[in-house]
Amino acid sequence: MPYLTSPVVAPGALARRPQPTVPAGSGLLLRPWRAADAPAVHAAFQDPVLRQWHIRSCDSADEAAGWIAQWEQGWADEREAQWAVVDETTDELLGRVALRQILLGDGVAEVAYWTVARARGRGVAVRATAAVTHWAFEEIGFHRLELTHATANEASCRVAGKAGFGLEGTKRSALNHQDGWHDMHLHARVRGD
């Protein structure tokens, strides 16, 4: 049965081009992941604050290398777009920003991010989120981006607000963390907000 509307983003919009490097301002750059980033990803996941709000652990650089390979394939499959957030001058890893659960036909994706401990409190997550949001809306043509975080994660809630993602509500008992089920805030931006 045919749809009554055209796809918001045409299939191939991501896969037919190499994943871009996206400037994020003030010395930050979003770049595609490299195999050589695996030790830094593993190190980032040793931070107890990151582990508190993340549902996965990373037990070795080899495991992180497997994630990076999956992230690269996610671009080719057009189901996710993952970037390393790095210092523009030194290429030091400061975090990660991603579009996950991409639905090209609907023009919808979920924004996700994390930062390494030494990068927190410097606006890294806000700038990375703003840059990937601008790219998704203006370069690709997404219509809606969503962002979720545990309601208890006040820092992530501040990032969402500063990046222009309005709070739309609470998803009750929506994600199982190591310490049990968490209610999740749902934030979103629509193109043109």
Beta strands, then each sheet from edge to edge (+ up, - down):
strand 1: 22-25
strand 2: 28-32
strand 3: 81-87
strand 4: 93-103
strand 5: 108-115
strand 6: 144-150
strand 7: 166-177
strand 8: 180-190
sheet 1: 1+ 2- 3+ 4- 5+ 6+ 8- 7+
end
